[in-house]
Amino acid sequence: MSGWRCSGSARCRSGSAARVPIVTISILEGRAPERKQALLREVTDAVTRALAVPPATVRVLLHEVPPAHWAVGGVSKAEPEGT
């Protein structure tokens, strides 16, 4: 990409301002490693396209949350359905 310089440490700059998009995703724990890797790859690709930044600048943080720590409508996802 024109105007971008990236080193091996993934510090990329356009002019003097660093542009490092950070995406945070929270999901319930328990998904297969290959599904999580696919998610990380797809999100990185989407941010790269949408923001016109090099992939090396994109940070994706994936937080896996135990069902007991996740609630929908005040009901923990650890509780059986219909209770």
N, C-alpha and C positions, 0 to 999 in steps of 0.2 A: 504494500500500500504506500502510496506517495506520502512523504512527510513523516513516516514512522521509522523510528530506530529502536530495535530490540536487542538486548544483550541476552546471554545465556541464562541470566537470572530472571528473565521475563519482565524486566523493568523497561517499559516502552514509553516513549514520549513523543508528542507531536509539538514541535516547538519547545517551549519550556514547561508546559502544563502536562502532568501525568494524567492519563485517563484510564482508570482501572474500575470497570463495572464489577460490582459485587452483588450476586443474587443469593438470597437465602430461601431455602425450601424446607418446610417441616412436613414430614410424613409419618404415618404410623409405622412402627417397626415391624419387621417380618417379611419384607420383600426380598426376593432373590438378588444376590450380588449382581448378576448380569442385567437385571431390570434397573437397578440403581445406576449402574455404569451407563446404560443406554440413556437414562434420564439426564445424567450429567453431560453426556455428549450432545444430546439434542438441545439442551438449554444453552450450552456454550455456542453451538452452531446458530441458534436463534438470536442470541445477543450479538454475536459477531456480525450477522447479516443486518440486524435492525439498527445497530449503532455504528456500523462500518469501522469496527476496531479489530485488531489482530487477535486471534484466539488466545495467544499467550498472555493477553492482558485481562482476560475474563476469569473471575473467581466465582465458583459456585460452592456454597456451603450447604451440605445436606444434613439436616438434623432429624434423627429417628427418635420418635416419641413413644414411650410405652403406652399401651391402651389405657392404663389406669390414670395416666396424666393427660388424657385427651377427652374432652366432653363435647357433645353436640346437644344443644337444647337443655343443658344442665345434667345430662346423663353420660356417665363415663362409658367409653368404648369398651371397657373391661367387663361391664355388666352384660349379661345375656340379653339378646334381642327380645323386645316385648315385655320387659320388666318395668 
